[in-house]
Amino acid sequence: MAELVVFSSLFPSAARPAAGLFIRERMFRVARHRPLVVVSPQPWFPGQALIRHFKPGYRPMAPAVESQQGVTIHHPRFLALPGVLRRLDGWAMALACYFLLRRLKAEGARLIDAHFAYPDGEAAARLGRWLGLPVTVTLRGTEVPHSKNPALRPRLARTLAAATRVFTVSDSLRRLALELGAAPEHTEVVGNGVDIQVFQPVDRAAARTRFGLPAGAKVLVSVGGLVERKGMHRVIDCLPALLAHHPDLHYLVVGGASPEGDMRAELEAQTARLGVSARVHFLGTMPPAELKWPLSAADVFVLATRNEGWANVFLEAMACGLPVVTTGVGGNAEVVCRPELGRVVPFGDAAALERALDEALAHDWDRTAIQTYARDNQWDARVAQLLVAYDRILAADPGSAGWVRA
């Protein structure tokens, strides 16, 4: 019998194995201590299969039920019509999951743990109210742009007010939650962690041979979806100037299409236009266990991102001994929090990004110290913090304020 229901539409599945890995990493560790089940609603509307004839990757459908590492994952479908009607997703998601959640409650579920405030958190808050269950909501970064949308901001505020507890993966997101009206005593920062058994350096020469890189090259690497937000194009813009100082420079790009889009064609055209095609290597998506190879082949990790909550990939890169160059958005400066770990530059300042990369490529980094910092941020401490919070919620009197506050 599962006590916790993990509620997130972004969760790895047979159809989208790379979606929401950071949620699974966190919650499957919780599953070692508390039984849980995952409910991952899937958007659907009649006729969407026809769209796949023109866009093969459009909304791949996960199986209704699957099992991963002994945990059951349900994928109920909810009606999600494209365009402005997507604003009904919170309602549609809650309605589609009601009977499943009611059954799970009857079987022993006592808490709904939602990830992302909208639409998942909004749907979970409704389900918690309808079923008399406490709800936790974890803010992971999408709340920043959503909070700037006049139609969504009040909905975020209502969701956070309804939650029994609000977790955020960074302090910057906690400050946003407070700005939206969440009570300070009901908010808590629980950052992401890193699995140092998976992310550890391998032999650099072997890693470079694997990707056809010269042994003495300077190498940048980025990992993330090939979308505007992640900023690979901003890094590529810096390459011509960087090559003047580092003529043996190469850039590894790990990632592919995501629900936000797919910029690969635009990125390849950009490299051709700038004359750097031979120096930029698009490696596609990789499972977590394989990422140690491109990370070990590189000298510096870079992500010129527009928005992040707490980027797990920074710690993963650091666990392989890489300094990080990134932008000062979201929780980035909370991860790259000391000069010996990397550089943080203002978003949109191309000259500052170029200077930081130039300096990082030339700097003699203490890679052992960087790895030690990553080891200090393993998952165990994060999970222990979550378990304490869950225990307090589940131990509360069901009739008391602060149990179901919706």
C-alpha positions, 0 to 999 in steps of 0.5 A: 500500500502506497502512502504517498502519491507523487503527482507530476505530468513530467515523469520518465515513461516508456514513451519519454524516458528522459522526461523529469528524471530529476523528479524520479531521482528524488522521489525513488530515493524517498520510496526506499523509506516510504511506499509511494505510487506515481500518477503522471497525467498525460495530455490528450485530445481526439485526433491528436494521433493524426498530428503525429503523421506530420510531427512524429514526436508530438505527445507520445503516449505512455502506457496506462500503467507501468512499473519502474524499479518496483514503483507503479506509475499510472498515466491517466489521460486528461483532455488538453486542447491546444491553444488558449484552452490549455488554461483548463489543464488544471481542472481537466487534470484533476477531473481525469485523476479523481477516481484513480486518486479516490481508489488510491486513498482507499488503498492507503494513500495519505498525501499528494506530493505534486511537482510544479505549481501549474498545472500539476500543483493546481490539479493536486490542490483540487484533488486534495480538497475533494478527497480530504488529503494533504498536498505538498507542492514543489516549485522547480522553476517554471513558476518564474515565467508563469508568475509574470503571466497575468492570467496564471499569477492568481492561480499560482497564488491560490495553489500555494495558499491551498498547499499544506507545504510548499517545497522549493528547489532554491531560495530564489523560488522560495522568495517567489513563493512568499511574494505570491502569498505563501506563508513563510512557516509553510515553505521550505527549501529542499535542493536537488542532489547528485548521485556520485555513483553515477556521476564520477570522472572516467579517464579523460583520454579514453573519453576524448577518443570516444568522441573523436577529440584531440588529446590536447584540445580545450573542450566546453560541454553543455547538457540540456534540451535543445531549446531557446531557454537553455542557451546553446545558441548563446554559447555558439555565438561566443565560439569565433572569438574564443577560437582566436584565444583557444585555437584547439577549442571544441564544444560538445552539446548533449541533448535533444528535443523536449516538450519546449521544442527542438532547435537542432536545425537552427543550431546547426545552421548557426554553426555553419553561418559562423564557420564553426561546424567542425568544432561543435559536436551534437551528441544527442540525448544520453541516459544519465549513466553515459553522461560521465563520458562527455563530462569527463572529456571536457574542461568546462561546463557551460549553460547560458540559460534563461531560467532555472530552478536548481539545475541538477546538471551543475552538480553532475558536472561538478561531480566529474570535476568540471567548473561551471559557467552559467547565467545569474538566473533562478537558483544558479548562483546558489549552486555555483556559490563560490569562485572556486566552483565557476563563474556566474554572469548576467543573463543577456551579457554576451561579452561577459559570457565570452570573458568568463568562458575565456577565463575558465578555459585558461584557469587552473582549477582545483578539480578535487575541491569541485568534486568535494563540493559535489559530494557534499550535495548528495541526495541523502541529506535532501531525502532525509529533510523530505522524510521529516517534512512528510512525517510531520504532515502525516502525524498531524491530526486530520482535523487540524488546521495545517493538514488540509488547508485548501 
